[in-house]
């Protein structure tokens, strides 16, 4: 056993990862599966939307000039020659003195240039009395009013929202090119670990890291592959590192320099161990390496060595693995947390040359560092509202100082009740 001779700066590791995580290649994705994915190519409309003149309301399609002079006191009578419904247009032409009953969204028939609303009309015995004038083009949606053929509608790099998928459907697109979601392999090691769902017993503890990591990978757009808990046996860990399939490997546990910490040595033997030991608290035993593709055509895969202590595991993932997964899927590397700036209710102690990830509560509009600093105290992240990052050039943060809090929740308490 030995300590770390030196530790890399967080910024150095982040800069390295930014240079080795270009977006993955594109694949065709169906509209029902594209939401949350990132476009790999611009999309232009191949058709006009709408592709026909359509009514903006229920009423009667008329020639606008035929209604001039109509009023509530002196209605004008027109002959009703048919009706136009969505998907069932009127086949004829509207001539002078004629009208066609029409529904919202239905095609406006030839000859008509306006729609008079039903509220100012009275129909009886094949005629309609119009009690208000309507100008030409009034209440008629023009061809291409929404989208013109050839218009760019979505740009590459956009993370698709539900309404984006709807727009793609409206222009007749069935599949769209999106960056492939990174496939993530999870290697969980530890003779002391029980599977999630079991009860802790004696000196054995339940693996919680895989549950946390599964949620984080899903949040960041990754596709988590099946995995199992492995014993601390080098040959089993080696086989897991060499298994084909993943673009990224997350190794939970066995990442430090103890007798059972086999993963760093194996990564160095099989590929490259680019960093091992980072100047941060918690997560100082974190590491980053690369392994060659396990099968023909597979690209080089990144390996993230995440400490076994739950808070350290979460911290190392947020700093290094999370931004890399998002980048591989075409997303921004920026942390996906809501941010607020609030004053500190109590000082934060730190040390120059080390980045600190400090769990904090928010009480009465002030930020309170949680008393515990133990990397194994997972419950502290549940009690916390979020985290404050103390940069390495700071010795700490004083009481009353404004700090940025990275919030764990997507909504503030009570937001769900807002309209």
TIDRENRO-497271 format. One record per residue (C-alpha): residue number from 1; chain; z, x negated, y. Coordinates in steps of 0.25 Angstrom, whole numbers, padded with zeros to 4 digits. Each point is the difference from the previous one (the first is absolute). Layout:
% residues N
site n->NUM | chain->A | w->Z | u->X | v->Y $
...
This chain:
% residues 419
site n->1 | chain->A | w->0000 | u->0000 | v->0000 $
site n->2 | chain->A | w->-0003 | u->-0005 | v->0014 $
site n->3 | chain->A | w->-0001 | u->0006 | v->0014 $
site n->4 | chain->A | w->-0013 | u->0001 | v->0009 $
site n->5 | chain->A | w->-0003 | u->-0013 | v->0006 $
site n->6 | chain->A | w->-0007 | u->0007 | v->0011 $
site n->7 | chain->A | w->-0004 | u->0014 | v->0004 $
site n->8 | chain->A | w->-0013 | u->0005 | v->0007 $
site n->9 | chain->A | w->0000 | u->0008 | v->0013 $
site n->10 | chain->A | w->-0002 | u->0014 | v->-0002 $
site n->11 | chain->A | w->-0012 | u->-0001 | v->0010 $
site n->12 | chain->A | w->-0006 | u->-0011 | v->-0008 $
site n->13 | chain->A | w->0000 | u->0009 | v->-0013 $
site n->14 | chain->A | w->-0005 | u->0012 | v->0008 $
site n->15 | chain->A | w->-0012 | u->-0008 | v->0006 $
site n->16 | chain->A | w->-0004 | u->-0006 | v->-0014 $
site n->17 | chain->A | w->0000 | u->0014 | v->-0005 $
site n->18 | chain->A | w->-0008 | u->0006 | v->0011 $
site n->19 | chain->A | w->-0011 | u->-0011 | v->-0003 $
site n->20 | chain->A | w->-0001 | u->0004 | v->-0015 $
site n->21 | chain->A | w->0000 | u->0015 | v->0000 $
site n->22 | chain->A | w->-0013 | u->0005 | v->0004 $
site n->23 | chain->A | w->-0003 | u->0015 | v->-0003 $
site n->24 | chain->A | w->-0005 | u->0002 | v->-0014 $
site n->25 | chain->A | w->-0014 | u->0004 | v->-0003 $
site n->26 | chain->A | w->-0005 | u->0015 | v->0002 $
site n->27 | chain->A | w->-0001 | u->0011 | v->-0010 $
site n->28 | chain->A | w->-0005 | u->0014 | v->0000 $
site n->29 | chain->A | w->0011 | u->0010 | v->0002 $
site n->30 | chain->A | w->-0001 | u->0015 | v->-0001 $
site n->31 | chain->A | w->0005 | u->0008 | v->0012 $
site n->32 | chain->A | w->0012 | u->0006 | v->-0008 $
site n->33 | chain->A | w->0005 | u->-0014 | v->-0002 $
site n->34 | chain->A | w->-0004 | u->-0007 | v->0013 $
site n->35 | chain->A | w->0012 | u->0004 | v->0009 $
site n->36 | chain->A | w->0008 | u->-0012 | v->0003 $
site n->37 | chain->A | w->-0011 | u->-0010 | v->-0004 $
site n->38 | chain->A | w->-0007 | u->-0009 | v->0010 $
site n->39 | chain->A | w->-0014 | u->0001 | v->0003 $
site n->40 | chain->A | w->-0009 | u->-0012 | v->-0004 $
site n->41 | chain->A | w->-0012 | u->0005 | v->0007 $
site n->42 | chain->A | w->-0004 | u->0008 | v->0012 $
site n->43 | chain->A | w->-0004 | u->0014 | v->-0002 $
site n->44 | chain->A | w->-0011 | u->0007 | v->0008 $
site n->45 | chain->A | w->-0004 | u->0015 | v->-0001 $
site n->46 | chain->A | w->-0013 | u->0003 | v->-0008 $
site n->47 | chain->A | w->0000 | u->0015 | v->0005 $
site n->48 | chain->A | w->0003 | u->0008 | v->0013 $
site n->49 | chain->A | w->0013 | u->0008 | v->-0001 $
site n->50 | chain->A | w->-0002 | u->0011 | v->0002 $
site n->51 | chain->A | w->-0014 | u->0000 | v->-0006 $
site n->52 | chain->A | w->-0003 | u->0014 | v->0006 $
site n->53 | chain->A | w->0004 | u->0008 | v->0013 $
site n->54 | chain->A | w->0013 | u->0008 | v->-0004 $
site n->55 | chain->A | w->0008 | u->0010 | v->0006 $
site n->56 | chain->A | w->0013 | u->-0004 | v->0006 $
site n->57 | chain->A | w->0006 | u->0014 | v->-0002 $
site n->58 | chain->A | w->-0001 | u->0014 | v->-0006 $
site n->59 | chain->A | w->-0010 | u->0009 | v->0008 $
site n->60 | chain->A | w->-0014 | u->0002 | v->0002 $
site n->61 | chain->A | w->-0012 | u->-0010 | v->0001 $
site n->62 | chain->A | w->-0009 | u->0005 | v->0012 $
site n->63 | chain->A | w->-0009 | u->-0005 | v->0010 $
site n->64 | chain->A | w->0009 | u->-0003 | v->0012 $
site n->65 | chain->A | w->-0009 | u->0005 | v->0010 $
site n->66 | chain->A | w->0000 | u->0014 | v->-0007 $
site n->67 | chain->A | w->0015 | u->0001 | v->0004 $
site n->68 | chain->A | w->-0001 | u->-0003 | v->0015 $
site n->69 | chain->A | w->0006 | u->0012 | v->0008 $
site n->70 | chain->A | w->0009 | u->0005 | v->-0011 $
site n->71 | chain->A | w->0014 | u->0003 | v->0004 $
site n->72 | chain->A | w->0012 | u->0008 | v->-0005 $
site n->73 | chain->A | w->-0005 | u->0011 | v->0008 $
site n->74 | chain->A | w->-0015 | u->-0001 | v->-0003 $
site n->75 | chain->A | w->-0003 | u->-0005 | v->-0014 $
site n->76 | chain->A | w->-0013 | u->-0003 | v->-0005 $
site n->77 | chain->A | w->-0005 | u->0005 | v->-0014 $
site n->78 | chain->A | w->-0007 | u->-0009 | v->-0010 $
site n->79 | chain->A | w->-0006 | u->0003 | v->-0013 $
site n->80 | chain->A | w->0007 | u->-0007 | v->-0012 $
site n->81 | chain->A | w->-0010 | u->-0006 | v->-0009 $
site n->82 | chain->A | w->0008 | u->-0007 | v->-0011 $
site n->83 | chain->A | w->0012 | u->-0009 | v->-0002 $
site n->84 | chain->A | w->0002 | u->-0015 | v->-0001 $
site n->85 | chain->A | w->0012 | u->-0005 | v->-0009 $
site n->86 | chain->A | w->0004 | u->-0015 | v->-0004 $
site n->87 | chain->A | w->-0009 | u->-0004 | v->-0011 $
site n->88 | chain->A | w->-0009 | u->0013 | v->0002 $
site n->89 | chain->A | w->-0008 | u->-0001 | v->0013 $
site n->90 | chain->A | w->-0008 | u->0011 | v->0005 $
site n->91 | chain->A | w->-0015 | u->-0002 | v->-0004 $
site n->92 | chain->A | w->-0007 | u->0006 | v->0012 $
site n->93 | chain->A | w->-0001 | u->-0003 | v->0015 $
site n->94 | chain->A | w->0008 | u->0007 | v->0011 $
site n->95 | chain->A | w->-0010 | u->0006 | v->0010 $
site n->96 | chain->A | w->0002 | u->0007 | v->0014 $
site n->97 | chain->A | w->0011 | u->0011 | v->-0001 $
site n->98 | chain->A | w->0005 | u->-0004 | v->-0014 $
site n->99 | chain->A | w->0013 | u->-0006 | v->-0005 $
site n->100 | chain->A | w->0005 | u->-0006 | v->-0013 $
site n->101 | chain->A | w->0014 | u->0002 | v->-0005 $
site n->102 | chain->A | w->0005 | u->-0014 | v->-0002 $
site n->103 | chain->A | w->0013 | u->-0007 | v->-0006 $
site n->104 | chain->A | w->0007 | u->-0013 | v->0005 $
site n->105 | chain->A | w->-0008 | u->-0012 | v->-0006 $
site n->106 | chain->A | w->-0012 | u->0008 | v->-0004 $
site n->107 | chain->A | w->-0014 | u->-0004 | v->0004 $
site n->108 | chain->A | w->-0005 | u->0005 | v->0013 $
site n->109 | chain->A | w->-0014 | u->0007 | v->-0003 $
site n->110 | chain->A | w->-0013 | u->-0004 | v->0007 $
site n->111 | chain->A | w->-0002 | u->0007 | v->0013 $
site n->112 | chain->A | w->0015 | u->0001 | v->0003 $
site n->113 | chain->A | w->0006 | u->-0010 | v->0010 $
site n->114 | chain->A | w->0014 | u->0005 | v->0002 $
site n->115 | chain->A | w->0011 | u->0008 | v->-0007 $
site n->116 | chain->A | w->0008 | u->0011 | v->0007 $
site n->117 | chain->A | w->0014 | u->0001 | v->-0006 $
site n->118 | chain->A | w->0003 | u->0012 | v->-0008 $
site n->119 | chain->A | w->0012 | u->0004 | v->0010 $
site n->120 | chain->A | w->-0010 | u->0005 | v->0010 $
site n->121 | chain->A | w->-0010 | u->0007 | v->-0009 $
site n->122 | chain->A | w->0000 | u->0014 | v->-0007 $
site n->123 | chain->A | w->-0009 | u->0003 | v->-0012 $
site n->124 | chain->A | w->-0004 | u->0014 | v->-0004 $
site n->125 | chain->A | w->-0012 | u->0005 | v->-0008 $
site n->126 | chain->A | w->-0008 | u->-0013 | v->0000 $
site n->127 | chain->A | w->0002 | u->-0003 | v->0015 $
site n->128 | chain->A | w->0010 | u->-0009 | v->0007 $
site n->129 | chain->A | w->0005 | u->0003 | v->0014 $
site n->130 | chain->A | w->0003 | u->-0013 | v->0007 $
site n->131 | chain->A | w->0010 | u->0001 | v->0011 $
site n->132 | chain->A | w->-0001 | u->-0014 | v->0006 $
site n->133 | chain->A | w->-0011 | u->-0011 | v->0003 $
site n->134 | chain->A | w->-0001 | u->-0013 | v->-0008 $
site n->135 | chain->A | w->-0008 | u->-0012 | v->0005 $
site n->136 | chain->A | w->-0011 | u->-0007 | v->-0008 $
site n->137 | chain->A | w->0007 | u->-0010 | v->-0010 $
site n->138 | chain->A | w->0013 | u->0006 | v->0002 $
site n->139 | chain->A | w->0009 | u->0000 | v->-0013 $
site n->140 | chain->A | w->-0011 | u->-0007 | v->-0007 $
site n->141 | chain->A | w->0003 | u->-0014 | v->-0007 $
site n->142 | chain->A | w->-0013 | u->-0009 | v->0002 $
site n->143 | chain->A | w->-0006 | u->-0008 | v->-0011 $
site n->144 | chain->A | w->0008 | u->-0013 | v->-0001 $
site n->145 | chain->A | w->0011 | u->0005 | v->0009 $
site n->146 | chain->A | w->0010 | u->-0007 | v->-0008 $
site n->147 | chain->A | w->-0008 | u->-0012 | v->-0006 $
site n->148 | chain->A | w->-0014 | u->-0005 | v->0002 $
site n->149 | chain->A | w->-0008 | u->-0006 | v->-0011 $
site n->150 | chain->A | w->0000 | u->-0015 | v->0001 $
site n->151 | chain->A | w->0014 | u->0000 | v->0008 $
site n->152 | chain->A | w->0010 | u->-0010 | v->-0006 $
site n->153 | chain->A | w->0012 | u->0008 | v->-0004 $
site n->154 | chain->A | w->0010 | u->-0010 | v->-0006 $
site n->155 | chain->A | w->0001 | u->-0015 | v->0001 $
site n->156 | chain->A | w->0003 | u->-0010 | v->-0010 $
site n->157 | chain->A | w->0014 | u->-0004 | v->-0001 $
site n->158 | chain->A | w->0005 | u->0014 | v->0003 $
site n->159 | chain->A | w->0011 | u->0005 | v->-0009 $
site n->160 | chain->A | w->-0004 | u->0014 | v->-0004 $
site n->161 | chain->A | w->0008 | u->0012 | v->0004 $
site n->162 | chain->A | w->-0002 | u->0014 | v->-0007 $
site n->163 | chain->A | w->-0008 | u->0005 | v->0012 $
site n->164 | chain->A | w->-0009 | u->-0012 | v->-0002 $
site n->165 | chain->A | w->-0003 | u->0004 | v->-0014 $
site n->166 | chain->A | w->-0003 | u->0014 | v->0005 $
site n->167 | chain->A | w->-0010 | u->-0006 | v->0010 $
site n->168 | chain->A | w->-0007 | u->-0008 | v->-0011 $
site n->169 | chain->A | w->-0001 | u->0013 | v->-0008 $
site n->170 | chain->A | w->-0006 | u->0007 | v->0012 $
site n->171 | chain->A | w->-0012 | u->-0010 | v->0001 $
site n->172 | chain->A | w->-0003 | u->0001 | v->-0015 $
site n->173 | chain->A | w->0007 | u->-0013 | v->-0004 $
site n->174 | chain->A | w->0005 | u->0000 | v->-0014 $
site n->175 | chain->A | w->0005 | u->-0014 | v->-0002 $
site n->176 | chain->A | w->0004 | u->-0011 | v->0010 $
site n->177 | chain->A | w->0001 | u->-0015 | v->-0001 $
site n->178 | chain->A | w->0015 | u->-0004 | v->0001 $
site n->179 | chain->A | w->0007 | u->-0013 | v->-0002 $
site n->180 | chain->A | w->0005 | u->-0001 | v->-0014 $
site n->181 | chain->A | w->0015 | u->0002 | v->-0002 $
site n->182 | chain->A | w->0007 | u->-0012 | v->-0004 $
site n->183 | chain->A | w->0005 | u->0000 | v->-0015 $
site n->184 | chain->A | w->0014 | u->-0005 | v->-0001 $
site n->185 | chain->A | w->0007 | u->-0006 | v->-0012 $
site n->186 | chain->A | w->0015 | u->0001 | v->0000 $
site n->187 | chain->A | w->0008 | u->-0011 | v->-0008 $
site n->188 | chain->A | w->0015 | u->0004 | v->-0001 $
site n->189 | chain->A | w->0008 | u->-0011 | v->-0007 $
site n->190 | chain->A | w->0015 | u->0000 | v->-0004 $
site n->191 | chain->A | w->0008 | u->0000 | v->-0013 $
site n->192 | chain->A | w->0010 | u->0008 | v->0007 $
site n->193 | chain->A | w->-0009 | u->0012 | v->0004 $
site n->194 | chain->A | w->0000 | u->0014 | v->-0005 $
site n->195 | chain->A | w->-0012 | u->0009 | v->0002 $
site n->196 | chain->A | w->0000 | u->0010 | v->0012 $
site n->197 | chain->A | w->0007 | u->0013 | v->-0004 $
site n->198 | chain->A | w->0010 | u->-0007 | v->-0009 $
site n->199 | chain->A | w->0015 | u->-0001 | v->0003 $
site n->200 | chain->A | w->0006 | u->-0014 | v->0003 $
site n->201 | chain->A | w->0008 | u->-0005 | v->-0011 $
site n->202 | chain->A | w->0009 | u->-0012 | v->-0001 $
site n->203 | chain->A | w->-0006 | u->-0012 | v->0006 $
site n->204 | chain->A | w->-0014 | u->0006 | v->0001 $
site n->205 | chain->A | w->-0006 | u->0007 | v->0012 $
site n->206 | chain->A | w->-0011 | u->0009 | v->0002 $
site n->207 | chain->A | w->-0013 | u->-0005 | v->0006 $
site n->208 | chain->A | w->-0002 | u->0007 | v->0014 $
site n->209 | chain->A | w->-0010 | u->-0010 | v->0006 $
site n->210 | chain->A | w->-0011 | u->0005 | v->-0008 $
site n->211 | chain->A | w->0003 | u->0014 | v->0005 $
site n->212 | chain->A | w->0000 | u->-0005 | v->0015 $
site n->213 | chain->A | w->-0012 | u->-0008 | v->-0002 $
site n->214 | chain->A | w->-0008 | u->0012 | v->-0006 $
site n->215 | chain->A | w->0003 | u->0008 | v->0012 $
site n->216 | chain->A | w->-0004 | u->-0011 | v->0010 $
site n->217 | chain->A | w->-0013 | u->-0003 | v->-0008 $
site n->218 | chain->A | w->-0004 | u->0014 | v->0001 $
site n->219 | chain->A | w->0004 | u->0000 | v->0015 $
site n->220 | chain->A | w->-0009 | u->-0012 | v->0002 $
site n->221 | chain->A | w->-0012 | u->0006 | v->-0007 $
site n->222 | chain->A | w->0001 | u->-0008 | v->-0013 $
site n->223 | chain->A | w->-0003 | u->0004 | v->-0014 $
site n->224 | chain->A | w->0012 | u->-0004 | v->-0009 $
site n->225 | chain->A | w->-0003 | u->-0004 | v->-0014 $
site n->226 | chain->A | w->0009 | u->0004 | v->-0012 $
site n->227 | chain->A | w->0011 | u->-0010 | v->-0002 $
site n->228 | chain->A | w->0013 | u->-0003 | v->-0008 $
site n->229 | chain->A | w->0013 | u->-0008 | v->0001 $
site n->230 | chain->A | w->-0002 | u->-0014 | v->-0006 $
site n->231 | chain->A | w->0011 | u->-0009 | v->-0005 $
site n->232 | chain->A | w->0002 | u->-0013 | v->0006 $
site n->233 | chain->A | w->-0009 | u->-0007 | v->-0009 $
site n->234 | chain->A | w->-0011 | u->-0009 | v->0005 $
site n->235 | chain->A | w->-0010 | u->0003 | v->-0010 $
site n->236 | chain->A | w->0001 | u->0015 | v->0003 $
site n->237 | chain->A | w->0000 | u->-0002 | v->0015 $
site n->238 | chain->A | w->-0012 | u->-0009 | v->-0001 $
site n->239 | chain->A | w->-0008 | u->0010 | v->-0008 $
site n->240 | chain->A | w->0003 | u->0011 | v->0011 $
site n->241 | chain->A | w->-0005 | u->-0010 | v->0011 $
site n->242 | chain->A | w->-0013 | u->-0002 | v->-0008 $
site n->243 | chain->A | w->-0003 | u->0014 | v->-0004 $
site n->244 | chain->A | w->-0013 | u->0005 | v->0006 $
site n->245 | chain->A | w->-0001 | u->0012 | v->0010 $
site n->246 | chain->A | w->0008 | u->-0002 | v->0013 $
site n->247 | chain->A | w->-0004 | u->-0005 | v->0013 $
site n->248 | chain->A | w->0014 | u->-0003 | v->0004 $
site n->249 | chain->A | w->0013 | u->-0003 | v->-0008 $
site n->250 | chain->A | w->0014 | u->0003 | v->0004 $
site n->251 | chain->A | w->0010 | u->-0008 | v->-0008 $
site n->252 | chain->A | w->0014 | u->0007 | v->0002 $
site n->253 | chain->A | w->0011 | u->-0010 | v->-0004 $
site n->254 | chain->A | w->0000 | u->-0014 | v->-0005 $
site n->255 | chain->A | w->-0005 | u->-0005 | v->0013 $
site n->256 | chain->A | w->0010 | u->-0010 | v->0004 $
site n->257 | chain->A | w->0004 | u->-0014 | v->-0006 $
site n->258 | chain->A | w->0010 | u->0004 | v->-0011 $
site n->259 | chain->A | w->-0001 | u->-0003 | v->-0015 $
site n->260 | chain->A | w->-0006 | u->0014 | v->-0003 $
site n->261 | chain->A | w->-0010 | u->-0001 | v->0012 $
site n->262 | chain->A | w->-0013 | u->-0002 | v->-0007 $
site n->263 | chain->A | w->-0010 | u->0006 | v->0009 $
site n->264 | chain->A | w->-0001 | u->-0010 | v->0010 $
site n->265 | chain->A | w->-0003 | u->-0011 | v->-0010 $
site n->266 | chain->A | w->-0010 | u->0008 | v->-0008 $
site n->267 | chain->A | w->-0008 | u->0004 | v->0013 $
site n->268 | chain->A | w->0000 | u->-0015 | v->0004 $
site n->269 | chain->A | w->-0005 | u->-0003 | v->-0014 $
site n->270 | chain->A | w->-0011 | u->0011 | v->-0001 $
site n->271 | chain->A | w->-0005 | u->-0001 | v->0014 $
site n->272 | chain->A | w->0006 | u->-0003 | v->0014 $
site n->273 | chain->A | w->0014 | u->0002 | v->0005 $
site n->274 | chain->A | w->-0003 | u->0000 | v->0015 $
site n->275 | chain->A | w->0014 | u->0003 | v->0005 $
site n->276 | chain->A | w->0014 | u->0001 | v->-0007 $
site n->277 | chain->A | w->0012 | u->0002 | v->0009 $
site n->278 | chain->A | w->-0001 | u->0006 | v->0014 $
site n->279 | chain->A | w->0009 | u->-0002 | v->0012 $
site n->280 | chain->A | w->0005 | u->0015 | v->0000 $
site n->281 | chain->A | w->0012 | u->0008 | v->-0003 $
site n->282 | chain->A | w->0000 | u->0007 | v->-0010 $
site n->283 | chain->A | w->-0012 | u->-0004 | v->-0009 $
site n->284 | chain->A | w->0001 | u->-0015 | v->0002 $
site n->285 | chain->A | w->-0004 | u->-0002 | v->-0015 $
site n->286 | chain->A | w->-0013 | u->0007 | v->0002 $
site n->287 | chain->A | w->-0013 | u->-0006 | v->-0003 $
site n->288 | chain->A | w->-0016 | u->0001 | v->0000 $
site n->289 | chain->A | w->-0010 | u->-0005 | v->-0009 $
site n->290 | chain->A | w->-0014 | u->0002 | v->-0006 $
site n->291 | chain->A | w->-0005 | u->0001 | v->-0014 $
site n->292 | chain->A | w->-0015 | u->-0001 | v->-0004 $
site n->293 | chain->A | w->-0006 | u->0013 | v->-0005 $
site n->294 | chain->A | w->0004 | u->0004 | v->-0014 $
site n->295 | chain->A | w->-0014 | u->0005 | v->-0004 $
site n->296 | chain->A | w->-0015 | u->-0003 | v->0004 $
site n->297 | chain->A | w->-0003 | u->0005 | v->0014 $
site n->298 | chain->A | w->0015 | u->0002 | v->0004 $
site n->299 | chain->A | w->0003 | u->-0006 | v->0013 $
site n->300 | chain->A | w->0012 | u->-0009 | v->0003 $
site n->301 | chain->A | w->0013 | u->0008 | v->-0001 $
site n->302 | chain->A | w->0012 | u->-0001 | v->0009 $
site n->303 | chain->A | w->0014 | u->-0002 | v->-0006 $
site n->304 | chain->A | w->0012 | u->0004 | v->0008 $
site n->305 | chain->A | w->0014 | u->-0005 | v->-0005 $
site n->306 | chain->A | w->0010 | u->0011 | v->0004 $
site n->307 | chain->A | w->0015 | u->-0003 | v->-0001 $
site n->308 | chain->A | w->0007 | u->0008 | v->-0010 $
site n->309 | chain->A | w->0011 | u->0005 | v->0010 $
site n->310 | chain->A | w->-0005 | u->0013 | v->0004 $
site n->311 | chain->A | w->0001 | u->-0002 | v->0015 $
site n->312 | chain->A | w->-0007 | u->-0013 | v->-0001 $
site n->313 | chain->A | w->-0011 | u->0006 | v->-0008 $
site n->314 | chain->A | w->-0002 | u->0011 | v->0010 $
site n->315 | chain->A | w->0000 | u->-0010 | v->0012 $
site n->316 | chain->A | w->-0010 | u->-0010 | v->-0007 $
site n->317 | chain->A | w->-0009 | u->0011 | v->-0003 $
site n->318 | chain->A | w->0000 | u->0006 | v->0014 $
site n->319 | chain->A | w->-0003 | u->-0014 | v->0006 $
site n->320 | chain->A | w->-0010 | u->-0005 | v->-0010 $
site n->321 | chain->A | w->-0005 | u->0009 | v->-0011 $
site n->322 | chain->A | w->-0001 | u->0013 | v->0008 $
site n->323 | chain->A | w->-0009 | u->-0006 | v->0011 $
site n->324 | chain->A | w->-0009 | u->-0007 | v->-0010 $
site n->325 | chain->A | w->-0002 | u->0013 | v->-0008 $
site n->326 | chain->A | w->-0003 | u->0008 | v->0012 $
site n->327 | chain->A | w->-0010 | u->-0011 | v->0005 $
site n->328 | chain->A | w->-0007 | u->0000 | v->-0014 $
site n->329 | chain->A | w->-0002 | u->0015 | v->0001 $
site n->330 | chain->A | w->-0006 | u->-0002 | v->0014 $
site n->331 | chain->A | w->0012 | u->0005 | v->0007 $
site n->332 | chain->A | w->0008 | u->-0007 | v->0012 $
site n->333 | chain->A | w->0010 | u->-0011 | v->-0004 $
site n->334 | chain->A | w->0010 | u->0007 | v->0010 $
site n->335 | chain->A | w->0012 | u->0005 | v->-0006 $
site n->336 | chain->A | w->-0001 | u->0015 | v->-0002 $
site n->337 | chain->A | w->0013 | u->0004 | v->0006 $
site n->338 | chain->A | w->0003 | u->0008 | v->0012 $
site n->339 | chain->A | w->0007 | u->-0008 | v->0011 $
site n->340 | chain->A | w->0010 | u->0003 | v->0011 $
site n->341 | chain->A | w->0007 | u->-0009 | v->0010 $
site n->342 | chain->A | w->0015 | u->0002 | v->0002 $
site n->343 | chain->A | w->0012 | u->-0008 | v->0005 $
site n->344 | chain->A | w->0009 | u->-0007 | v->-0010 $
site n->345 | chain->A | w->0013 | u->0006 | v->-0002 $
site n->346 | chain->A | w->0006 | u->-0013 | v->-0006 $
site n->347 | chain->A | w->-0006 | u->-0014 | v->0000 $
site n->348 | chain->A | w->-0008 | u->-0006 | v->-0011 $
site n->349 | chain->A | w->0003 | u->-0014 | v->-0005 $
site n->350 | chain->A | w->-0011 | u->-0009 | v->-0005 $
site n->351 | chain->A | w->-0005 | u->-0014 | v->0000 $
site n->352 | chain->A | w->-0011 | u->-0008 | v->0007 $
site n->353 | chain->A | w->-0011 | u->-0003 | v->-0010 $
site n->354 | chain->A | w->0002 | u->0012 | v->-0009 $
site n->355 | chain->A | w->-0006 | u->0014 | v->0001 $
site n->356 | chain->A | w->0010 | u->0011 | v->-0003 $
site n->357 | chain->A | w->-0002 | u->0014 | v->-0006 $
site n->358 | chain->A | w->0012 | u->0008 | v->0005 $
site n->359 | chain->A | w->0002 | u->0014 | v->-0005 $
site n->360 | chain->A | w->0005 | u->0009 | v->0011 $
site n->361 | chain->A | w->0005 | u->0014 | v->0003 $
site n->362 | chain->A | w->-0002 | u->0008 | v->0012 $
site n->363 | chain->A | w->0012 | u->0007 | v->0006 $
site n->364 | chain->A | w->0000 | u->0007 | v->0013 $
site n->365 | chain->A | w->-0013 | u->-0007 | v->0005 $
site n->366 | chain->A | w->0005 | u->-0014 | v->-0003 $
site n->367 | chain->A | w->-0003 | u->-0010 | v->-0011 $
site n->368 | chain->A | w->0011 | u->-0004 | v->-0009 $
site n->369 | chain->A | w->-0002 | u->-0011 | v->-0010 $
site n->370 | chain->A | w->0006 | u->0004 | v->-0014 $
site n->371 | chain->A | w->0012 | u->-0008 | v->-0004 $
site n->372 | chain->A | w->-0005 | u->-0005 | v->-0013 $
site n->373 | chain->A | w->-0010 | u->-0011 | v->-0001 $
site n->374 | chain->A | w->0000 | u->-0001 | v->-0015 $
site n->375 | chain->A | w->-0014 | u->-0001 | v->-0006 $
site n->376 | chain->A | w->0004 | u->0008 | v->-0012 $
site n->377 | chain->A | w->0005 | u->0012 | v->0007 $
site n->378 | chain->A | w->-0011 | u->0010 | v->-0001 $
site n->379 | chain->A | w->0008 | u->0011 | v->0006 $
site n->380 | chain->A | w->0000 | u->-0007 | v->0013 $
site n->381 | chain->A | w->-0015 | u->0004 | v->0001 $
site n->382 | chain->A | w->0003 | u->0014 | v->-0002 $
site n->383 | chain->A | w->0011 | u->0001 | v->0010 $
site n->384 | chain->A | w->-0009 | u->-0008 | v->0010 $
site n->385 | chain->A | w->-0009 | u->0007 | v->0010 $
site n->386 | chain->A | w->-0009 | u->-0012 | v->0000 $
site n->387 | chain->A | w->0000 | u->-0015 | v->0002 $
site n->388 | chain->A | w->0000 | u->-0009 | v->0012 $
site n->389 | chain->A | w->-0008 | u->-0014 | v->-0002 $
site n->390 | chain->A | w->0007 | u->-0011 | v->0007 $
site n->391 | chain->A | w->-0011 | u->-0011 | v->0003 $
site n->392 | chain->A | w->0003 | u->-0015 | v->-0005 $
site n->393 | chain->A | w->0001 | u->-0005 | v->0015 $
site n->394 | chain->A | w->0012 | u->0009 | v->0003 $
site n->395 | chain->A | w->0014 | u->-0003 | v->-0003 $
site n->396 | chain->A | w->0004 | u->0015 | v->0000 $
site n->397 | chain->A | w->-0001 | u->0012 | v->0008 $
site n->398 | chain->A | w->0011 | u->0004 | v->0010 $
site n->399 | chain->A | w->0007 | u->0014 | v->0001 $
site n->400 | chain->A | w->-0008 | u->0009 | v->0010 $
site n->401 | chain->A | w->-0013 | u->-0008 | v->-0002 $
site n->402 | chain->A | w->-0012 | u->0009 | v->-0003 $
site n->403 | chain->A | w->-0006 | u->-0002 | v->-0014 $
site n->404 | chain->A | w->-0011 | u->0006 | v->-0008 $
site n->405 | chain->A | w->0004 | u->0008 | v->-0012 $
site n->406 | chain->A | w->-0010 | u->0001 | v->-0012 $
site n->407 | chain->A | w->0004 | u->0014 | v->-0005 $
site n->408 | chain->A | w->0000 | u->0003 | v->-0014 $
site n->409 | chain->A | w->-0003 | u->0015 | v->0001 $
site n->410 | chain->A | w->-0014 | u->0006 | v->0005 $
site n->411 | chain->A | w->0008 | u->0011 | v->0008 $
site n->412 | chain->A | w->0012 | u->-0001 | v->0008 $
site n->413 | chain->A | w->0011 | u->0010 | v->-0005 $
site n->414 | chain->A | w->-0003 | u->0014 | v->0005 $
site n->415 | chain->A | w->-0015 | u->-0003 | v->0002 $
site n->416 | chain->A | w->-0003 | u->0009 | v->-0012 $
site n->417 | chain->A | w->0005 | u->0012 | v->0008 $
site n->418 | chain->A | w->-0009 | u->-0003 | v->0012 $
site n->419 | chain->A | w->-0012 | u->0009 | v->0002 $
